[in-house]
């Protein structure tokens, strides 16, 4: 057993299976709902990037390559200055929601190189231009571009063209849980001499502004190269750093005078170190300070072409006479060796070096995207931020009816810059990928979202902070079952974690009831739900109420609920093998699944002409109208498929008796029945759709002129490129067409581009579903792959081929290039120092495979690591 696995076993015995210190610092706190105290809910403009250096945050902190304790009392991150920028590089820059054709997008180059679940070893790479950082250029160009243009990225500005940049590699290696080695390695990639100022920065989260009775913490100089950080809850920590003639203390307080023309409450503010280093403002006075709540030693590195310089620091909760007495390098070598041993133990053997590199960076991204998340809505509404007066508008504004929310936890973020807030269904995907390396924390995260300080008393799960009341697909039961099975396989024998399944099941019973009561208004087992995560996939915004005469019945809402019922049945059956009292609920969910399947198939959602499932517009006065858009909406019907083995039913006599009666009754009365059995087989297939409709859908899914691309399944059929769909309602024409990349319509938010691109979680769900069908049908069902090719494959092989297509987005081709980088950036990623760097984009161009949207979206794109592990079992050695 590796050292890391031993640490995880020890953590699993604690109340919260989490290390005290980790990468819990956000990468963007500005522009978030938590920091928005405006009357109009305009978070991006209320707290813009231009304020971030000078304004204390209310609900958390941010930084580059940063760490904090689990309550974010004390934070550490890096600051950089290239000698020509007007601000220190203390946080990542990006465009806000109204500042570009793809708003809410980071415009930086950074990479999560390594991490392990205990965070005893972590690496982060930041690339900093030596030319002025093109803040204005990025803003101006992105503002000029329309939805028809590609977004303008940092690599398009020319600042990296001649290799005039620094690689800043920040590595952490723990001596123990509260003693952390820090290594900052700077490489001058330029052919020219270049200077860089490095500011390792230690500071306290400013809680005292909202907790006036608390004791204000302090960072105090003990001696040159050594400061003490004292906090009433955290105790004392000591930062040891290379001695320097220049070091500054200030306070993490807002510069009211600069931003708002009001008197400051502190002599020196959050931005004082920046002003002293860049402009020399109050440099002498600041250098004479011996304490504060923010501290930076300053290192001016004058570097020759290609030169590498390294700084070592140490943050510990104990005083150490000689903090580097054993040499500064040994702990990094030891922890790197332990990280290698851990991944060698938990990842498949014999994969190519490139595939292993992708997996490891995917897991690094998952782990670096852990974040301290603090949001108490009741306090947020009742109290202001000390900048603007509290107002009555917010009392009935965003999230006003979620005042039970008392979030203060370490949570997996989808992306700590673009999505620095949890999202319920992202978390369902994240936890599956995480379970491969830390199944205990994966179970903890999935359970956390259902706790009473998250889940509404009526059973609704919070979607995300922009609108907790939005409705996401109910994937928690599916995710719980996947995680349970992953852990069971890891253990190798014996029962799985039945207690975990029981706890999840009890909470999901409440959530399932909420769906039934709120999203099936007519009691027909036809469900609504709004956009359901597929923001721009329709001709109009499905989240907005339609004309009073029109109701939208959603194929995907109904399918997700069918899947939910089936997942709940599967969980109940698994538990019932050890606790017979769950047989009744297994029966209940099976019968509910049958009714949902019947409604989906017999109440008008299937179009016989197109052989496809569609949303239906229903009016009181006219015939139902199929919205004939061939998209993921119709393909969600494939996701609900389960296999029951007949030998297991021998131990479930009541369940067997009930479904046998139910089957006979329905068949005798000519009613829909979803089960299928093959002669001589011990398996029963339970599926939301009949076999013949499965075949029809697969014909479209596997057609390269429709859904199938070189990189996986598109979100919208390419059929709509030449055949846009149009519908007129109340005199308004609505239209949708295939867009391979960013959507040309942005009716749901500035970063909602869900038309034609390839989306990894949907591909993962499709592949998992096709595998289920394949396990049942084996060679008795073969389809053309691709459609029209004459090449017949069984569904197991189809799933394998689809997996290969998705993975091909990430793997290097014969020229050593990754399709996700886009051809226009080959010049950058062809360089030796960049060739192994991998980004995990939000989605991928449906024609070219180029990555789009958020660039560090391991919230769901980390599933590629799980796909690589799955494909490994099926591929010949020479293809791995």
Buried (B, 14 or more C-beta within 10 A) or exposed (E): EBBBBEBBEEBBEEEEBBBBBBBBBBBBBBBBBBBBBBEEBBBBBBBBBEBBBBBBBBBBBBBBBBBBBBBBBBBBBBBBBBEEBEBBBBBBBBBBBEBBBBBBBBBBBBBBBBBBBBBBBBBBBBBBBBBBBBBEBBBEBBEEBEEEBBBBBBBBBEBBEEBBBBBBBBBBBBBEBBBBBBBBBBBBBBEEEBBBBBBBBBBBBBBBBBEEEEEBBBBBBEEEBBBBBBBEEBEEBBBBBBEBEBBBBBBBBBBBEBBEEEEBEBBBBBBBBBBBBBEEEBBEEBBEBEBBBBBBBBBBBEBEEEBEBBBBBBBBBEEBEEBBEEEBBEBBEBBBEBBBBBBEEBBBEEBEEBBBBBBBBBBBBBBBBBBBBBBBBEEBBEEBBBBEEEEEEBEEBBBBEBBBBBBBBBBBBBBBBBBBBBBBBBBBBBBBBBBBBBBBBBBBBBBBBBEEEBBBEEBBBBBBBBBBBBBBBBBBBBBBBBBBBBBBEEEEEEEBBBEBBBBBBEBBBBBBEBBBEBBBEEEEBBBBBBBBBBBBBBBBBBBEEBEEEBBBBBBBBBBBBBBBBBBBBBBBBBBBBEEBEBBEBBBBBBBBBBBBBBBBBEBBBBBEEBBBBBBBBBBEEEEBBBBBBBBBBBBBBBBBBBBBEEEBBEBBEEBBEBBEEBBEEBEEEEBBBBBBEEEEBEBBBBBBBBBEBBEBBBBBBBBEBBBBBBBBBBBBBBBBBEEEBEBEBEEEEBBBBBBBBBBBBBBBBBBBBBBBBBBBBBBBBBBBBBBBBBBBBBEEBBBBBBBEEEEEBBBBBBBBBBBBBBBBBBBBEEEEBBBBBBEEBBEBBEEEEBBBBBBBBBBBBBBBBBBBBBBBBBBBBBBBBBBBBBBBEEBEEEEB
